[in-house]
């Protein structure tokens, strides 16, 4: 595969449905297509993405008439995937209801002296701005969104709730999430999610209507087609047998979290909080406990996934090297002391996932795991793909090959890190 830096970008043909809301760390639709073709999947096949994020694999499968299952532990990402694969809504109904709600919201704003099309340049202290609760404010990244755009979003959400029509509500809510991140917020996305230049004001209602328009165009293009079945479960990828039927899956195409110290819950935190998917710190903790332990912020005293890899000396060697490096550099903070343990918990969690997966795979099922090498834990190299292949083989999978997806430059070490697709087969 190409090493070109554009490998992860999506082409013009890939915007339909994917652009309703796209997780910033999503892998590209063309990669899913390549493995659908490589695996020879057709309308009688069933595809699983056990770390489905915001649904790239499921949308691509549905576009090709292939049934699919998705597993996602993040409530907002689960919601986004569910909506992106729900093509039964009447586009005309969605349009008319959204226009009505938009006009009501715009009228409320006008009466407050706010025009969604013209940036506000008055004294914000004179405005009756809606706000998040103190607890909600503590959950989002400070400075994520300015007071006026937040107010507009909350007014729109209130209007949706007041004039709620169930058949359109979820699509309308997802469109708000998309606008929150892409237009209204101050967020910027690089190696990490952060806060950029603060906007005093930003349009919300009109971009929301435009996003609704995009949804309507996509839905009209598939009207009348016989859509493949898609089921999305809010569940832990380490406990697949609890939600999926035995021997029901022909192929897995997925990208699990990388062991890279990224807190994946931060990337969707603003929309999760504003739309009510996370309301308290307890909600956030419940979410983090359902995730593979890929960073020190979701490690807990009771975690024991590392028992799954106690017989893997290479993982123990890496963990020991990380701990030695920490001591050598005199890193003594609480999270730095967790680096070595997090590495073992990550690979233990992946081993637990692969073990649970066996019962839901049909004989000769084919699997593609997009993973990346990492050097973020105190610059100790972690060859994720190689280790994942070793774990899979010990659990009875056949290692087929590793495809290079792309290379990327590690900021700290200036090394080229590989992102790879590990191809496995389950003999049954």
KAPE-V229707 format. One record per backbone hydrogen bond with DSSP energy under -0.5 kcal/mol. NH is the residue of the N-H (numbers start at 1). CO is the residue of the C=O. Records with the same first field share a line. If there is no record, write none. Layout:
# KAPE-V229707
NH: CO + CO
This chain:
# KAPE-V229707
7: 4
9: 6
14: 11
15: 12
18: 16
19: 15
20: 17
21: 18
23: 21
26: 23
31: 28
32: 28
33: 29
34: 30
35: 31
36: 32
37: 33
38: 34
39: 35
40: 37
41: 36
45: 42
47: 67
48: 251
49: 69
52: 49 + 71
55: 52
59: 55
60: 56
61: 57
62: 58
63: 59
64: 60 + 61
65: 62
66: 61
67: 45
68: 229
69: 47
70: 231
71: 49
72: 233
75: 73
78: 74
79: 75
80: 76
81: 77
82: 78
83: 79
84: 80
85: 81
86: 83
87: 85
91: 89
94: 90
95: 91
96: 92
97: 93
98: 94
99: 95
100: 96
101: 97
102: 98
103: 99
104: 100
105: 101
106: 102
107: 103
108: 104
109: 105
110: 106
111: 107
112: 108 + 109
113: 110
114: 109
116: 114
118: 115
124: 122
126: 123
127: 124
129: 127
137: 133
138: 134
139: 135 + 136
140: 136
144: 141
148: 200
150: 146
151: 147
152: 148
153: 149
154: 150
155: 151
156: 152
157: 153
158: 154
159: 155
160: 156
161: 157
162: 158
163: 159
164: 161
168: 165
169: 165
170: 166
172: 168
173: 169
174: 170
175: 171
176: 172
177: 173
178: 174
179: 175
180: 176
181: 177
182: 178
183: 179
184: 179
185: 180
186: 144
187: 144
188: 194
190: 188 + 192
194: 188
196: 186
200: 198
208: 204
209: 205
210: 206
211: 207
212: 208
213: 209
214: 210
215: 211
216: 212
217: 213
218: 214
219: 215
220: 216
221: 217
222: 218 + 219
223: 220
225: 222
227: 225
231: 68
233: 70
235: 72 + 233
239: 236
242: 239
243: 240
244: 240
247: 359
248: 245 + 360
249: 360
250: 46
251: 46
252: 366
253: 48
254: 368
260: 258
261: 294
264: 262
266: 263
267: 263 + 264
268: 264
269: 266
272: 268
273: 269
274: 270
275: 271
276: 273
277: 272
278: 272
284: 280
285: 281
286: 282
287: 283
288: 284
289: 285
290: 286 + 287
291: 288
294: 292
298: 295
299: 296
303: 300
307: 304
308: 305
309: 306
310: 307
312: 309
313: 311
315: 312
316: 312
317: 313
318: 314
319: 315
320: 316
321: 317
322: 318
323: 319
324: 320
325: 321
326: 322
327: 323
328: 324
329: 325
330: 327
331: 326
332: 330
337: 333
338: 335
339: 336
342: 338
343: 339
344: 340
345: 341
346: 342
347: 343
348: 344
349: 345
350: 346
351: 347
352: 348
353: 349
354: 350
355: 351
356: 352
357: 353
358: 354 + 355
359: 356
360: 357
361: 357 + 358
362: 249
364: 426
365: 362 + 426
366: 250
367: 424
368: 252
369: 422
370: 254 + 368
371: 369 + 420
373: 418
374: 382
378: 376
379: 375
380: 377
381: 379
382: 374
383: 381
384: 382
387: 383
388: 384
389: 385
390: 386
391: 387
392: 388
393: 389
394: 390
395: 391 + 392
396: 393
397: 392
398: 425
399: 397
400: 398 + 423
401: 423
403: 421
405: 403 + 419
406: 419
408: 417
410: 415
411: 409
414: 410
417: 408 + 415
419: 406
420: 371 + 418
421: 403
422: 369 + 420
423: 401 + 421
424: 367 + 422
425: 398
426: 365
427: 396 + 425
